[in-house]
Amino acid sequence: MKAAARLQLIKDDWEETSFAEKDEALAYNRKLWTILATSITSPENELPQDIKNNLTNLALFIFKHTMNVMIDPAPEKLNTLISINRNIAEGLRSRPD
């Protein structure tokens, strides 16, 4: 949620936000997803293989989309990253019945 909140702030104040602040928010998100991707691919991770594959593909998408935002910056491009982060965070917070 922290990464999503940071990206939302950048999006909301796009014109007033410096390049360095935008880069910092994107770097934070990238680091978060790097940690997640590393954890997912760890041999010790006991998640089912299909979930590992889906999360790994999602991480790769995040990395590519982040690069796209950096190459061709536009505030609306952050919507995808914000939405994915929020949805993953909500899923991690929920508990099975």
C-alpha positions as CSV (number, residue, x, y, z in Angstrom):
1,M,0.0,0.0,0.0
2,K,2.9,2.3,0.7
3,A,4.2,2.0,-2.9
4,A,0.7,2.6,-4.3
5,A,0.2,5.7,-2.0
6,R,3.5,7.1,-3.1
7,L,2.7,6.6,-6.8
8,Q,-0.8,8.1,-6.2
9,L,0.8,11.3,-4.7
10,I,3.1,11.6,-7.7
11,K,0.2,11.2,-10.1
12,D,-2.0,13.7,-8.2
13,D,0.8,16.3,-8.2
14,W,2.4,15.4,-11.5
15,E,3.2,18.9,-12.7
16,E,4.6,20.1,-9.3
17,T,6.6,16.9,-8.7
18,S,10.3,16.9,-9.7
19,F,11.9,14.2,-11.9
20,A,13.9,13.0,-8.9
21,E,10.7,12.5,-6.8
22,K,9.0,10.6,-9.7
23,D,12.2,8.5,-10.1
24,E,12.3,7.8,-6.4
25,A,8.7,6.6,-6.2
26,L,9.2,4.4,-9.3
27,A,12.4,3.0,-7.8
28,Y,10.7,2.2,-4.5
29,N,8.0,0.3,-6.4
30,R,10.6,-1.5,-8.5
31,K,12.5,-2.6,-5.4
32,L,9.3,-3.8,-3.8
33,W,8.6,-5.9,-6.8
34,T,12.2,-7.2,-7.0
35,I,11.9,-8.5,-3.5
36,L,8.6,-10.1,-4.3
37,A,9.9,-11.7,-7.5
38,T,13.0,-13.0,-5.6
39,S,10.8,-14.5,-2.9
40,I,8.4,-16.0,-5.4
41,T,11.2,-17.8,-7.3
42,S,13.0,-19.0,-4.2
43,P,13.1,-22.9,-4.0
44,E,11.9,-22.6,-0.4
45,N,8.7,-20.9,-1.5
46,E,5.8,-23.3,-1.0
47,L,3.2,-21.5,-3.2
48,P,1.7,-23.7,-6.0
49,Q,3.7,-23.4,-9.2
50,D,0.8,-21.8,-11.1
51,I,0.6,-18.9,-8.6
52,K,4.4,-18.5,-8.7
53,N,4.2,-18.3,-12.5
54,N,1.4,-15.8,-12.4
55,L,3.1,-13.5,-9.9
56,T,6.4,-13.8,-11.7
57,N,4.7,-12.7,-15.0
58,L,3.0,-9.9,-13.1
59,A,6.4,-8.8,-11.7
60,L,7.9,-8.8,-15.3
61,F,4.9,-6.7,-16.5
62,I,5.5,-4.2,-13.6
63,F,9.2,-3.9,-14.6
64,K,8.4,-3.3,-18.3
65,H,5.6,-0.9,-17.5
66,T,7.8,1.0,-15.1
67,M,10.4,1.4,-17.8
68,N,7.7,2.6,-20.2
69,V,6.7,5.3,-17.6
70,M,10.4,6.3,-17.2
71,I,10.9,6.5,-21.0
72,D,7.7,8.3,-21.8
73,P,6.4,9.9,-18.6
74,A,2.7,10.5,-18.2
75,P,0.6,10.6,-15.0
76,E,-2.1,8.3,-16.4
77,K,0.4,5.5,-16.9
78,L,0.7,5.3,-13.1
79,N,-2.9,4.1,-12.8
80,T,-1.9,0.6,-13.8
81,L,0.9,0.4,-11.2
82,I,-1.3,1.9,-8.5
83,S,-4.2,-0.5,-9.2
84,I,-2.0,-3.6,-9.3
85,N,-0.2,-2.7,-6.0
86,R,-3.5,-2.0,-4.3
87,N,-5.1,-5.2,-5.5
88,I,-2.1,-7.3,-4.5
89,A,-2.0,-5.6,-1.1
90,E,-5.7,-6.3,-0.5
91,G,-5.3,-9.9,-1.5
92,L,-2.4,-10.3,1.0
93,R,-4.4,-8.7,3.7
94,S,-7.5,-10.9,3.3
95,R,-7.7,-14.1,5.2
96,P,-9.3,-17.3,3.9
97,D,-12.4,-18.4,5.8
